Each structure stands twice: as C-alpha cells, then as structure tokens.
Amino acid sequence: GAKFVTIVYWFARYIMIEDMKKFSGGTCIPSAEAVTLRPEDMYVAKARHRVGYNKLLQILQKKDIVVQEYGKKAR
C-alpha cells in the first residue's frame, strides 16, 4: 500500500544520496548536500533538482559503461 511505497521511496532516496556522496568525493560538487537541504524558494529548489538529476545521470552512465566493458571482456 501507500506506506510500503513511502518506505521504498525513502530507502531509494537514501541510497541515491549515499552513492552521490561516494562518487562526488573530491570533485568539489556539493550535489549530495544539495539533495538533503530544504528549499527556501522555488528557484533554488529547481536548481537543486537539476544538480541532483544530472549527478544521478552521470552515476548511471558510469555504471552502464562499466557493465558494457565487463560484458565485452567476458565474451
């Protein structure tokens, strides 16, 4: 039900933030911190959303490249 969906959402959000902290280490990109803060106005909220969205896409692209390379080497 709704409680389960909420729990899964918060768990996925936590995992995403931890991955962002791990992969953004040493890059001077405060993306994980941007996700965890509460917005003061909509412009800041949209900017934080873009930062988090772009960082998540970068992480997923890196993982996809690694999986593809692993598949090529396995053949």
MOMOSUL-V376433 format. One record per residue. N is the residue number from 1. RES is the residue in three letters. OMEGA is omega in radians with two decimals (999 if undefined). Layout:
n:N res:RES omega:OMEGA
n:N res:RES omega:OMEGA
//
This chain:
n:1 res:GLY omega:-3.07
n:2 res:ALA omega:3.14
n:3 res:LYS omega:3.12
n:4 res:PHE omega:3.13
n:5 res:VAL omega:3.12
n:6 res:THR omega:3.13
n:7 res:ILE omega:3.12
n:8 res:VAL omega:3.11
n:9 res:TYR omega:-3.11
n:10 res:TRP omega:3.09
n:11 res:PHE omega:3.12
n:12 res:ALA omega:3.11
n:13 res:ARG omega:3.11
n:14 res:TYR omega:3.13
n:15 res:ILE omega:3.14
n:16 res:MET omega:-3.13
n:17 res:ILE omega:3.12
n:18 res:GLU omega:3.08
n:19 res:ASP omega:3.14
n:20 res:MET omega:3.10
n:21 res:LYS omega:-3.11
n:22 res:LYS omega:-3.05
n:23 res:PHE omega:3.14
n:24 res:SER omega:3.13
n:25 res:GLY omega:3.12
n:26 res:GLY omega:-3.12
n:27 res:THR omega:-3.14
n:28 res:CYS omega:3.09
n:29 res:ILE omega:-3.10
n:30 res:PRO omega:-3.05
n:31 res:SER omega:-3.13
n:32 res:ALA omega:3.11
n:33 res:GLU omega:3.13
n:34 res:ALA omega:-3.13
n:35 res:VAL omega:-3.02
n:36 res:THR omega:-3.11
n:37 res:LEU omega:3.08
n:38 res:ARG omega:-3.09
n:39 res:PRO omega:3.05
n:40 res:GLU omega:3.03
n:41 res:ASP omega:-3.03
n:42 res:MET omega:3.12
n:43 res:TYR omega:3.13
n:44 res:VAL omega:3.13
n:45 res:ALA omega:3.12
n:46 res:LYS omega:3.11
n:47 res:ALA omega:3.10
n:48 res:ARG omega:3.10
n:49 res:HIS omega:3.13
n:50 res:ARG omega:3.13
n:51 res:VAL omega:-3.13
n:52 res:GLY omega:-3.14
n:53 res:TYR omega:3.14
n:54 res:ASN omega:3.13
n:55 res:LYS omega:3.10
n:56 res:LEU omega:3.09
n:57 res:LEU omega:3.11
n:58 res:GLN omega:-3.14
n:59 res:ILE omega:-3.14
n:60 res:LEU omega:3.11
n:61 res:GLN omega:3.09
n:62 res:LYS omega:3.14
n:63 res:LYS omega:3.12
n:64 res:ASP omega:3.12
n:65 res:ILE omega:3.13
n:66 res:VAL omega:3.14
n:67 res:VAL omega:3.12
n:68 res:GLN omega:3.11
n:69 res:GLU omega:3.11
n:70 res:TYR omega:3.10
n:71 res:GLY omega:3.11
n:72 res:LYS omega:-3.14
n:73 res:LYS omega:-3.14
n:74 res:ALA omega:3.13
n:75 res:ARG omega:999
//
